[in-house]
Amino acid sequence: MSADDRDAASQAIEAAQRVTSATVSAWLRALAQRAEADPTFAAQLAAALAESGLAGQPPRAGKGRRASTTSAAAPEAPAPPDPFTAYRAQGEAGLRATLETLDLATLRVIVRTHRLDPARISARWTARDRVIRLIVEQVRARANHGRAFERI
């Protein structure tokens, strides 16, 4: 491949990336405008984001960008229960019962908030029981951390 061919290929790739970036940007702007204009669509979009686990992450502020003012219109979701407090107060069975009442999106928020899965493997799981089992095991392990030295 000659140098001219490489330059042409490089320019074609750059042009495709610009088109892709422009297309994605335009689509996101249109999505935001529709969500601002239609509260029902905004609620459905928020529910989809919450279920995916993406809504639990704080927005990243970019350089020179202003914060979004549309978040004030969305209702605040209640904070998920603290699994460590539930474990200390009610034991493992009580923690499991508390977690059984929560939806998958809330369980994922608990996992992220308390960093119970640093590798983020559970983000792809769709079975609630599997996520609940992870939370219970991690909370039990952290609660028992250091117990080996109690007898000394």
WONOR-V183350 format. One record per helix or strand of 2 or more residues. SS is the DSSP state (helix for helix, strand for strand). FROM is the first residue (numbers start at 0). LEN is the number of residues. Records with the same first field share a line. If there is no record, write none. Layout:
SS: FROM-LEN  FROM-LEN
//
This chain:
helix: 2-35  38-14  69-3  82-18  103-10  120-4  127-16  146-3
//
